Amino acid sequence: MVMNMTQDKVVLEYRNQELLDFDPTNPRFGGQVAKQSQEQIQKILMSEPYYASELVDSLLNNGFIDYEPLVVKRNGDRFTIVEGNRRLAAIREIFAHRDKYQGRIEDLKEIPVLVFPEKAGPEQKNEMRVYLGVRHLLGFREWPPLSKAQFLERESKEEGGIDRVLAETRLSRAQARRFLLPYRLLRRADEKIPKGEDFWVLAEALGRTGIKAFLRLEVHQDTLQIVSYNKKKLYLLLNYLYGPKTHTGEREAARKIVSDTRDLSRLGKVLSSEKAASVLQTRKSLEEAEIYVDTREESLRRLSRVSRDMGALLKKLAAGSANPETERLNQAYKQFDAAVKAFIAKERP
C-alpha cells in the first residue's frame, strides 16, 4: 500500500474502502440526504435516481480504474467523499454480499483516492473548486441540474463571488444563469425546490421571454441575484408547471398544464397575452388559452383541424351504431364541414 502522511498537500494514496465515508452535504445529493446515516445513504445510492447498482458488474470484471481516483477530504483518521459516492456505494455493496458476487473483489479493498487536507488552505480550496467545477459543471462527470445550482450558489458566496467561479470553471454567465435563477427564485419565494428533472423544467421556463415578462423578473446582470419579481404570478407559473398545491402542500401533478418542455414556448406565448393568461387562470387548457393568441391564419388552421377531428370521431362512434339519430348527425356534420371549408376558402387570399 502506498502511504503518504503529508497533511497539507493534495496527494494520491491507496486507502481501505472501510475508511471512507459518504458526505450528506455533497451537492450531488441536492440536499436530499442531509440528515441520513451512512447506511441510509448507501441504500439511497443503490436505487433511483443514482443507480450505483449499475456499477457493480463493471467493478467486478475490471477492478478499479487507477486514473479515476475517488476525491476525498481528510477527516481525522477517516476520509469524506467529495467525488465518487456512487462508486463507493457499489464497492460497499460488493463487500457486504461477498457470497453473492464473484470477480476481482480483493482488488477493491484498497482503492486510489485523491486526498485534500482536512484544513485546506486557500490554494487547496481553489484546486478543489476548479477540479469539481470543471468536471461537473462542464459535464465530464454529470451532476443533476439542482446539484449544479447548489454548487454555484455555495461557491459564489466565497471571496471573488460569481466572477471567480466563472473564471475557474470556464462556465459562461449565461450557463450559470440557467442554474442559479430558478434556484434563487424558489429560495427567495420560500417555495419547495422540486427534485430531479422537475427543477430543470423551471430553468427551461425562465429561458422563455414571455414567461420572464409574465413574472416581471428582473435580475442583476453582474451578480445574477434576483432584483424583483411578481410573487403571485410565480405562484401561478408553478401551478402550471407542477400542478396546484393540495391542503398538505404537495402538488397535484395530474393537473399541471405543461406536460412536456416542448410546451413551454406555447405557455410563454399564452402568458404574454393578458387575455389568454386570464383564460388559463380559469383552469382552461393550454389549447383553449392559445385560441386568444392565435393569428388569424393560425385560427383558420385550428378550425380546419377541429372540423377534421370531429369527422374522424363521429365516424368512429357511428360505426355499427343502431341509434336512429346517427344519420341525422352525419348529415349535420357534412353540412358543417362544407360550411367550414367554404368559410376558410373565402378568408384566405
ChimeraX attribute file (.defattr): number of C-alpha atoms within 10 A of each C-alpha:
attribute: neighborCount
match mode: 1-to-1
recipient: residues
	/A:1	9
	/A:2	10
	/A:3	10
	/A:4	12
	/A:5	9
	/A:6	10
	/A:7	14
	/A:8	14
	/A:9	16
	/A:10	18
	/A:11	15
	/A:12	18
	/A:13	17
	/A:14	19
	/A:15	20
	/A:16	14
	/A:17	19
	/A:18	14
	/A:19	12
	/A:20	21
	/A:21	19
	/A:22	22
	/A:23	23
	/A:24	20
	/A:25	14
	/A:26	20
	/A:27	21
	/A:28	25
	/A:29	22
	/A:30	22
	/A:31	15
	/A:32	15
	/A:33	16
	/A:34	13
	/A:35	11
	/A:36	13
	/A:37	12
	/A:38	14
	/A:39	10
	/A:40	11
	/A:41	20
	/A:42	20
	/A:43	14
	/A:44	20
	/A:45	20
	/A:46	19
	/A:47	12
	/A:48	10
	/A:49	10
	/A:50	14
	/A:51	15
	/A:52	22
	/A:53	18
	/A:54	14
	/A:55	16
	/A:56	20
	/A:57	15
	/A:58	13
	/A:59	20
	/A:60	20
	/A:61	12
	/A:62	11
	/A:63	17
	/A:64	21
	/A:65	10
	/A:66	11
	/A:67	8
	/A:68	11
	/A:69	18
	/A:70	21
	/A:71	21
	/A:72	26
	/A:73	24
	/A:74	18
	/A:75	15
	/A:76	9
	/A:77	7
	/A:78	15
	/A:79	24
	/A:80	22
	/A:81	21
	/A:82	22
	/A:83	25
	/A:84	17
	/A:85	25
	/A:86	22
	/A:87	19
	/A:88	24
	/A:89	25
	/A:90	24
	/A:91	24
	/A:92	18
	/A:93	18
	/A:94	22
	/A:95	17
	/A:96	11
	/A:97	9
	/A:98	12
	/A:99	8
	/A:100	8
	/A:101	15
	/A:102	11
	/A:103	15
	/A:104	15
	/A:105	17
	/A:106	10
	/A:107	13
	/A:108	20
	/A:109	16
	/A:110	17
	/A:111	20
	/A:112	21
	/A:113	26
	/A:114	20
	/A:115	26
	/A:116	26
	/A:117	20
	/A:118	17
	/A:119	13
	/A:120	18
	/A:121	13
	/A:122	9
	/A:123	10
	/A:124	16
	/A:125	14
	/A:126	13
	/A:127	16
	/A:128	19
	/A:129	16
	/A:130	18
	/A:131	15
	/A:132	18
	/A:133	23
	/A:134	17
	/A:135	16
	/A:136	20
	/A:137	23
	/A:138	16
	/A:139	10
	/A:140	11
	/A:141	12
	/A:142	13
	/A:143	19
	/A:144	19
	/A:145	23
	/A:146	27
	/A:147	21
	/A:148	22
	/A:149	25
	/A:150	21
	/A:151	24
	/A:152	22
	/A:153	19
	/A:154	13
	/A:155	17
	/A:156	17
	/A:157	11
	/A:158	11
	/A:159	10
	/A:160	11
	/A:161	15
	/A:162	21
	/A:163	15
	/A:164	14
	/A:165	26
	/A:166	18
	/A:167	13
	/A:168	16
	/A:169	18
	/A:170	14
	/A:171	16
	/A:172	12
	/A:173	17
	/A:174	10
	/A:175	12
	/A:176	19
	/A:177	21
	/A:178	20
	/A:179	24
	/A:180	22
	/A:181	21
	/A:182	23
	/A:183	23
	/A:184	18
	/A:185	21
	/A:186	17
	/A:187	12
	/A:188	13
	/A:189	14
	/A:190	9
	/A:191	13
	/A:192	10
	/A:193	16
	/A:194	15
	/A:195	15
	/A:196	14
	/A:197	12
	/A:198	14
	/A:199	20
	/A:200	20
	/A:201	19
	/A:202	24
	/A:203	20
	/A:204	16
	/A:205	22
	/A:206	21
	/A:207	16
	/A:208	16
	/A:209	14
	/A:210	21
	/A:211	23
	/A:212	18
	/A:213	16
	/A:214	20
	/A:215	20
	/A:216	15
	/A:217	18
	/A:218	15
	/A:219	15
	/A:220	10
	/A:221	12
	/A:222	9
	/A:223	13
	/A:224	18
	/A:225	15
	/A:226	17
	/A:227	11
	/A:228	14
	/A:229	19
	/A:230	14
	/A:231	15
	/A:232	10
	/A:233	14
	/A:234	21
	/A:235	15
	/A:236	15
	/A:237	22
	/A:238	18
	/A:239	20
	/A:240	21
	/A:241	22
	/A:242	23
	/A:243	19
	/A:244	21
	/A:245	15
	/A:246	9
	/A:247	7
	/A:248	6
	/A:249	9
	/A:250	12
	/A:251	16
	/A:252	13
	/A:253	16
	/A:254	10
	/A:255	17
	/A:256	18
	/A:257	24
	/A:258	20
	/A:259	15
	/A:260	9
	/A:261	15
	/A:262	10
	/A:263	13
	/A:264	23
	/A:265	17
	/A:266	18
	/A:267	27
	/A:268	21
	/A:269	19
	/A:270	28
	/A:271	26
	/A:272	17
	/A:273	17
	/A:274	13
	/A:275	14
	/A:276	22
	/A:277	22
	/A:278	14
	/A:279	20
	/A:280	22
	/A:281	13
	/A:282	9
	/A:283	14
	/A:284	14
	/A:285	15
	/A:286	19
	/A:287	13
	/A:288	13
	/A:289	25
	/A:290	23
	/A:291	16
	/A:292	16
	/A:293	19
	/A:294	16
	/A:295	11
	/A:296	12
	/A:297	12
	/A:298	13
	/A:299	16
	/A:300	19
	/A:301	14
	/A:302	14
	/A:303	15
	/A:304	16
	/A:305	12
	/A:306	13
	/A:307	19
	/A:308	13
	/A:309	12
	/A:310	14
	/A:311	16
	/A:312	12
	/A:313	11
	/A:314	15
	/A:315	13
	/A:316	11
	/A:317	11
	/A:318	16
	/A:319	9
	/A:320	8
	/A:321	11
	/A:322	9
	/A:323	9
	/A:324	8
	/A:325	10
	/A:326	16
	/A:327	13
	/A:328	10
	/A:329	13
	/A:330	15
	/A:331	11
	/A:332	12
	/A:333	16
	/A:334	13
	/A:335	11
	/A:336	13
	/A:337	18
	/A:338	13
	/A:339	12
	/A:340	15
	/A:341	15
	/A:342	11
	/A:343	12
	/A:344	17
	/A:345	11
	/A:346	8
	/A:347	11
	/A:348	9
	/A:349	5
